[in-house]
């Protein structure tokens, strides 16, 4: 017989914990959420939460991801440029939505909480980056993007300005901006056969 750590999660209990965590995050912000409050709202013990998550940051990020994953599907239109445009536009729309504003708060809190910073990097940003990498690699395979493309740098080139506007300048982050950004970036990374 396995010990408690090896036992599979009870899906109803997990759902209650994630739902409670997400609701508290929206209502109170990350700083005010505690494992005690999550446990109380989910009607579980703190030990149950700690059995499945190492800390508050991990459960909060999992609740955030669980609630928002459907809003950021990975497109597959047959065109790398269209896919990247859709992906970047959906990301910008999400980041400026009520739920997306939480990411801004989490990034700010992460400057003082290394556990939270690690949680949002691994649970939120790393998966988004892998999605962008997939879209670019498809474009290379189809011959739409340069064969020797520096994919990581290209991701920074396209997605970095979105976060720059969101976190630094506060300038408008709308569909028109993202379209102009992606089109300009694509001029540099698109495959152009020699005349």
C-alpha positions as CSV (number, residue, x, y, z in Angstrom):
1,X,0.0,0.0,0.0
2,X,1.3,3.4,-1.0
3,X,1.9,6.2,1.5
4,X,-0.2,9.4,1.4
5,X,2.1,11.2,-1.0
6,X,1.6,8.5,-3.6
7,X,-2.1,8.5,-3.4
8,X,-3.9,9.9,-6.5
9,X,-5.7,13.2,-6.0
10,X,-9.4,13.2,-5.4
11,X,-10.7,15.2,-8.4
12,X,-13.6,16.8,-6.5
13,X,-11.3,17.9,-3.7
14,X,-8.7,19.2,-6.2
15,X,-11.4,21.1,-8.1
16,X,-12.7,22.7,-4.8
17,X,-9.2,23.8,-3.8
18,X,-8.4,25.2,-7.3
19,X,-11.8,27.0,-7.4
20,X,-11.4,28.4,-3.9
21,X,-7.8,29.6,-4.7
22,X,-8.9,31.3,-7.9
23,X,-11.9,33.0,-6.4
24,X,-9.7,34.3,-3.5
25,X,-7.1,35.5,-6.0
26,X,-9.7,37.5,-8.0
27,X,-11.3,38.9,-4.8
28,X,-8.3,39.7,-2.7
29,X,-5.1,39.6,-4.8
30,X,-2.2,37.3,-4.3
31,X,-0.8,39.0,-1.3
32,X,-3.9,38.5,0.8
33,X,-4.5,34.8,-0.2
34,X,-3.2,32.3,2.3
35,X,-3.3,28.5,2.4
36,X,-5.5,28.9,5.5
37,X,-8.1,30.9,3.5
38,X,-8.0,28.5,0.6
39,X,-8.5,25.5,3.0
40,X,-11.3,27.2,4.7
41,X,-13.1,28.1,1.5
42,X,-12.6,24.7,0.0
43,X,-13.6,23.0,3.2
44,X,-10.4,20.9,3.4
45,X,-7.4,20.8,5.7
46,X,-4.2,22.7,5.1
47,X,-2.5,19.3,5.1
48,X,-4.5,18.2,2.1
49,X,-3.3,21.3,0.2
50,X,0.3,20.7,1.2
51,X,0.1,17.1,0.3
52,X,-0.5,18.2,-3.4
53,X,1.3,21.5,-3.6
54,X,4.6,22.7,-2.0
55,X,3.4,26.2,-1.2
56,X,0.8,28.9,-1.8
57,X,2.4,30.1,-5.0
58,X,2.1,26.7,-6.6
59,X,-1.6,26.2,-5.8
60,X,-2.5,29.8,-6.8
61,X,-0.7,29.4,-10.2
62,X,-2.3,26.0,-10.8
63,X,-5.7,27.5,-10.0
64,X,-5.0,30.4,-12.4
65,X,-3.8,28.1,-15.1
66,X,-6.8,25.8,-14.7
67,X,-9.2,28.7,-14.9
68,X,-7.6,30.4,-17.9
69,X,-6.1,27.6,-20.1
70,X,-9.1,27.5,-22.5
71,X,-8.7,31.2,-23.3
72,X,-5.3,30.6,-24.9
73,X,-5.6,27.8,-27.4
74,X,-2.7,27.1,-29.8
75,X,-3.9,27.9,-33.3
76,X,-3.2,25.8,-36.4
77,X,-4.4,27.6,-39.5
78,X,-1.8,26.2,-41.9
79,X,0.1,29.5,-41.9
80,X,2.8,30.3,-39.4
81,X,2.3,34.0,-39.7
82,X,-1.5,33.7,-39.1
83,X,-0.9,31.3,-36.2
84,X,1.6,33.6,-34.5
85,X,-0.6,36.6,-35.1
86,X,-3.6,34.8,-33.5
87,X,-1.5,33.5,-30.6
88,X,0.1,36.9,-29.9
89,X,-3.3,38.7,-30.2
90,X,-5.0,36.2,-27.9
91,X,-2.2,36.6,-25.4
92,X,-2.5,40.4,-25.4
93,X,-6.3,40.2,-25.1
94,X,-5.9,37.9,-22.2
95,X,-3.3,40.0,-20.4
96,X,-5.5,43.1,-20.6
97,X,-8.6,41.2,-19.3
98,X,-9.8,41.1,-15.7
99,X,-8.1,37.7,-15.2
100,X,-5.0,38.8,-17.1
101,X,-4.4,41.7,-14.8
102,X,-3.6,39.0,-12.2
103,X,-0.4,38.2,-14.1
104,X,0.8,41.8,-13.7
105,X,0.2,41.5,-10.0
106,X,1.9,38.1,-9.8
107,X,4.9,39.5,-11.7
108,X,5.1,42.4,-9.2
109,X,4.8,40.1,-6.2
110,X,7.3,37.8,-7.7
111,X,10.0,40.4,-7.3
112,X,9.8,39.8,-3.5
113,X,8.7,36.1,-3.5
114,X,11.1,33.8,-5.3
115,X,8.7,30.9,-4.9
116,X,6.0,32.8,-6.7
117,X,8.4,33.9,-9.4
118,X,9.5,30.3,-10.0
119,X,5.8,29.2,-10.1
120,X,4.7,31.8,-12.7
121,X,7.8,31.2,-14.8
122,X,7.4,27.4,-14.9
123,X,3.6,27.1,-14.8
124,X,2.6,30.1,-17.0
125,X,5.3,31.7,-19.0
126,X,7.3,28.6,-19.9
127,X,4.3,26.8,-21.5
128,X,3.4,30.0,-23.5
129,X,7.0,30.1,-24.8
130,X,6.9,26.5,-25.8
131,X,3.7,27.2,-27.7
132,X,5.4,30.1,-29.6
133,X,8.4,27.9,-30.3
134,X,6.0,25.2,-31.8
135,X,4.4,27.8,-34.1
136,X,7.8,29.0,-35.3
137,X,9.2,25.5,-35.8
138,X,6.1,24.7,-37.9
139,X,6.8,27.8,-40.0
140,X,10.4,26.7,-40.5
141,X,9.3,23.2,-41.5
142,X,6.8,24.6,-44.0
143,X,9.4,26.9,-45.5
144,X,7.6,30.0,-44.4
145,X,10.4,31.1,-42.0
146,X,14.2,31.2,-42.4
147,X,15.9,27.8,-41.9
148,X,18.6,29.3,-39.7
149,X,16.1,31.3,-37.6
150,X,17.1,32.0,-34.0
151,X,13.7,30.9,-32.6
152,X,14.4,32.0,-29.0
153,X,15.4,35.5,-30.2
154,X,12.4,35.7,-32.5
155,X,10.1,34.8,-29.6
156,X,11.6,37.7,-27.6
157,X,11.3,40.0,-30.6
158,X,7.5,39.3,-31.0
159,X,6.3,38.7,-27.4
160,X,8.8,41.0,-25.5
161,X,7.1,44.3,-26.7
162,X,3.7,43.0,-25.5
163,X,5.1,42.6,-21.9
164,X,7.0,45.9,-22.2
165,X,3.8,47.8,-22.9
166,X,1.9,45.8,-20.3
167,X,4.4,46.2,-17.5
168,X,6.6,49.3,-18.3
169,X,5.1,51.9,-20.6
170,X,1.3,51.3,-20.0
171,X,0.7,52.3,-23.6
172,X,-2.3,50.8,-25.5
173,X,-2.1,47.1,-26.0
174,X,-4.7,46.3,-28.5
175,X,-5.2,44.1,-31.6
176,X,-4.0,46.9,-34.0
177,X,-0.7,47.2,-32.0
178,X,-0.2,43.4,-32.0
179,X,-0.9,43.1,-35.7
180,X,1.6,45.9,-36.5
181,X,4.2,44.3,-34.2
182,X,3.8,40.8,-35.7
183,X,3.8,42.0,-39.3
184,X,7.0,44.1,-38.7
185,X,8.7,41.2,-36.9
186,X,7.8,38.8,-39.7
187,X,9.5,41.0,-42.3
188,X,12.8,40.1,-40.6
189,X,12.2,36.4,-40.0
190,X,10.1,35.4,-43.1
191,X,11.9,33.2,-45.7
192,X,12.5,35.2,-48.8
193,X,13.8,33.1,-51.7
194,X,16.6,34.7,-53.7
195,X,15.3,36.4,-56.9
